[in-house]
Amino acid sequence: MKALNFFILYRLPIGIVLLIGGLALGFSVGWWEATIVLVLAVICLVTHFLFGPMRLVQEAVEAGNVEHAMALMNKIAFPKLLYKPIRSVYYFMQSNLAMYDQDLDKAEANIRQSIKTGSPMKEYEGMQYFQLGTIAYQKNDLKTADQNLKKAVRMGLPDKENSAAALLTLASIAMSRRDFKSAKDFFRRAKAQKPTTAQIVNQIKEMDKYISRMPG
């Protein structure tokens, strides 16, 4: 695993060195002898620009090392050269990191780019709209938040934690509109997900106090 991570991190300079070495070998000895070196150089360079260090970015985020994830993302000079599904993930991760910095405008711009690029899988598409809805909610644009969160729920989300979070936000929006029937329905569906994340569990406990007093 460490060898693979080393290759991902340094394949651009490795590719350049191999390319120079292959060309030197071709001119000095022969192109047949240089073929393997040149092929390896092309593999390094092409995979660098097509895939970038996204695997390492994901590992850094999962480990909670956001600063390292940001540093790795900044190494991607030409995101439009990334393979399309990887490019979509790139913009999604940029949006996540921007939200971490509370830069909601940048977060929204990047998630829209991710949606425009396309989704590698159906559940991931739901997460894109969940992200867009969450950003709108934080911007107090409740109409846009409601539309995108409902779309995310319809498309499907990858796990019960995200599903519960989306439904709780929809319940909160419905409460602000005094649509008590919808608020209760969304809240019931959120509880049915049986989330285990402490933050979501606490949100359910707090909202339960208000839901129980609602008419309808």
Buried (B, 14 or more C-beta within 10 A) or exposed (E): EEEEEEEBBEBBEBBBBBBEBBBEBBEEEEEEEBEEBBEBBBBBBEBBBEBBBBBBBBBBBEEEEBEBBBEBBEEBEEBEBBBEBBBBBBBBBBBBBBBBEEBBEBBBBBBBBBBEBEBBEEBBBBBBBBBBBBBBBBBEBBEBBBBBBBBBBEBEBBEBBBBBBBBBBBBBBBBEEEBBEBBBBBBEBBBEBEBEBEEBEEBBEEBEEEBEEEEE
